[in-house]
Amino acid sequence: MSEDKAHYPPVDPVSAGLKGRCPRCGEGKLFDGFLSVGDNCANCRLDYSYADAGDGPAVFVILIIGFVVVGLALWMEVTVNPPLWVHFLLWIPLTIVLGLVSLRLIKGVLLTLQYSNKAAEGRLDRE
């Protein structure tokens, strides 16, 4: 990864991750599907085999979206006191949509940060 700096301009890992772009060149696609990571970058041919976010993105999504949705549901219950079916109608679809959208964003950011901080090098050296 040391020769990357000589050939490619610096890429902001957070913006590249949010856009789903390659962490090295910032141009190629990081994802092959909605959440599946591609084999390599179509632009610079960076091998994405280093990319292993594990359960990190899901944990962040559960904690963040859970805090927001539960907080809003409790606020609505205390201030408006709607029937139970209104809670179901509002919070279940909102949780699903926010969860899926933020899962892709957080996974992209974690993978690009993993590359920029060279977090995979230690794992690859042990194998």
N, C-alpha and C positions, 0 to 999 in steps of 0.2 A: 503494500500500500504506500510505501515511501515514494515510489515513482509517480504516483497519482498527482502530486502537487506540481510536478514539472509539466505535465501534459494537460491538466484540466484546471480551470479556475475554481476557486473555493466556492462551495455550495453550502448555503444555510441549511442545516439538517432539519430544522423545524418546518420551514416553508416547503422544502422538498418532500418531507413526510406528509404534510397536510395535502399537498397536491398529488401525492402518489407517484413521485418521480424518483429516478435513480439517485442514490446518495453521492455518487462520484461525479457524474456529468450534469445532473439536474434536468436532463432532457428525456431520457427513456422512461418507459413505464415500469413501476415497481411491482404492480399487481397484474396477474394474468387473468384473474376473475374478480369477483367482488372482494373476497378476502384471501384468496390464494396468491402467494408470491410466485412470480415468474421464475424461469430458470436462469436467465441472464438479461442484461440490458440490451435492447436492440440498437442503441446508439453507440455505447462505448464497450460493450461486451463484458461488463463486470459480472462475474459469477455470483449469483445470489445464494449460493449454498451456505454461506456464513449466516444467513438470516434465520434466526430462531428466537422469536419473541416469547414462546411458551405461553403461559397463562397470564402474563403480565397485562396485555391489553384488556382481557376480560375482567380482571380484578379491578382495574382502573374504571372501566365502564360501570361495573356493578356498584362501586363505591360512589362515583360521581352522580350517575343517573339516579341511583337509589336515593341519595341524599336530596336531590332536587325534587323528584316525584313525590317522595314521602312527605317532604316539607310542604309542598304545594297542596297535597291531598289533606294533610292535617290542618293547614290554614283554611282550606275550603270547608272542611267539616266544622270547624269552630265558628267561622264567620257566616256561612250560608246554610249549613246543615241540610245538604241535599239528600234525596233518597239514594240507596245503595247502588241502584242501576246507573245513576249519573256518574258515580265514581268509576264504575266499570267502563262505561262508555268513554270517559275522558282519559283515565290513567293507563289502561291497558294498551290502547293504540299508541299513546304518547310514549310510553316506556319502550315499546317495540321499535318505533321509528327512531327515537333518540339513541337507543342502544345500538342499532345497526349502523347508523350514520357515524356515531362516535367511535364504534369499534374499528372501522376502517381508518379513520383519522388517527386514532391513538396507535394502532398497529403500525401505520406508516411512519409516524414520528419515532416510535421506539426502534424500528428497524434502521432508520437513517441515523439516529443517535448511536445505535450499536456500531454502525460502520464508521462514523466520524470519530468516535472515541476508541476505535480499534478494540472493542470488547470481545470480538470473536478470535483474536489472535491467540490469546491464552488457551482457549478451548481447542483451537486447531493444533497448537504445539503439543498438547497432551495426547492427542490421538495418534 
